[in-house]
Amino acid sequence: MAPLRLGLVLWAQATPWTAMLEAARRVDALGYDQLWTWDHLHAIYGDSDQDYFEGPSVLAAWAASTEHVRLGPMVGANTFRNRRRMPSRRRPSTTSAAGGRSPASVDAG
């Protein structure tokens, strides 16, 4: 039987950037296997004009701030981005920053 792996999702809205980074560090330090965020193009609850963090930027920052936890997007807004250029340019950066801890994923949004 495969080992049980645990992960958490941190929503990228209604929180300051420093709190997002500290939460990622804590998840890593506690030994969780995975840490996820989403890449919606607007806030998904509350005021639609509120600040929220773009998924790839969050993943890149987490990659630089954590050591072990695997990182990934729960939802990726691929259909709203230039699919020919954006993922191919962003993916190597996130993968390199995470030391290979960022699995590839594609989502319909």
N, C-alpha and C positions, 0 to 999 in steps of 0.2 A: 504494500500500500504506500502511496506517495505521502511524504510528510505534509503536515498542515502548515500552510503559510498564511501569515496575517498581514494585512495592510490597512491603511487609512486613507480617506479622502479629505483634503482640506479645501474648503471653498475659497475661491480667490476674490471675495468681495466682503464688504462690511468689516474690514480689519486693516490695521496699518501694516505696511511692508515689513517693518521690524518684527512684528508678531508672527507673520508668515514664516520668516526665516528662523525665528526661535522655535516655532512649532516643528518645523522640519528637522532642526537639530535634535529636538527632544525625541521625535519619532525614531530617528537614527540611533540615538543613544539608548533608547529603550529596547532596541533589537527587533523592531518590526521588519518584515521582509520587503514591503512595498509601500510607496507613498504616491498618491495620485492627486491630480487637480483636473480642472476642466478648462475648455477653451471656448466658452460661449462668447458671442460678440456683443452682448449686453448683460446687465445684471439680471439674474433670474428670479429675484424676489426683491420687494421694496421698490424704491424709486429707480426707474430705468435709467436715469441720468447719473446715478451715484458712481463713484470710482470703483473699478474692479481691475484685476490684473490679468493680462493676456497670458494664456497657457504656456507657450514656448519660453517666454521671459521668466515665468515662475520656475519652470523646470531647469532652465539654465542657472538661475540663482541658487536653487536647491542643490544642483550638482556641485556648485562651488562651495556649498556650505555643509554638505554631508559627506560621509565616507562609505557607508555600506548599503543603505537602503536602495532598492530598485525604484526608479522613477518613471512615471508615465502619465499620459492624459487619459482621463475617463471618457471625455468627449473632445474631439478635435473638429474645428470649424473648417475642414479642408475644402468644402464646396464653395466657401466664400473667399478663398485665397487663390493666387495664381498657382495652380497645381504643377505647372511645368518648372517653376523656379523656386518658390518659397520652401517646400519641404526638402528639396535637394540641397539647398544652401543652409537651412536651419538644422537639419538632421545631423550633419557632421559636427557642428558646433556643440550641440547638446550631448551627443554621444561622447565626444572627446572630453568635454568638461566633466561628464559623469564617469569617466573611466570605463565605459562599456556597460554601465548600469542603467541605460535608458533603452528599453525595448522598442522596436519599431511598432507602430500601430496606425491603423487607418480607420476612420469612422465616417459615417454619412452625415454627422452633425445633428 
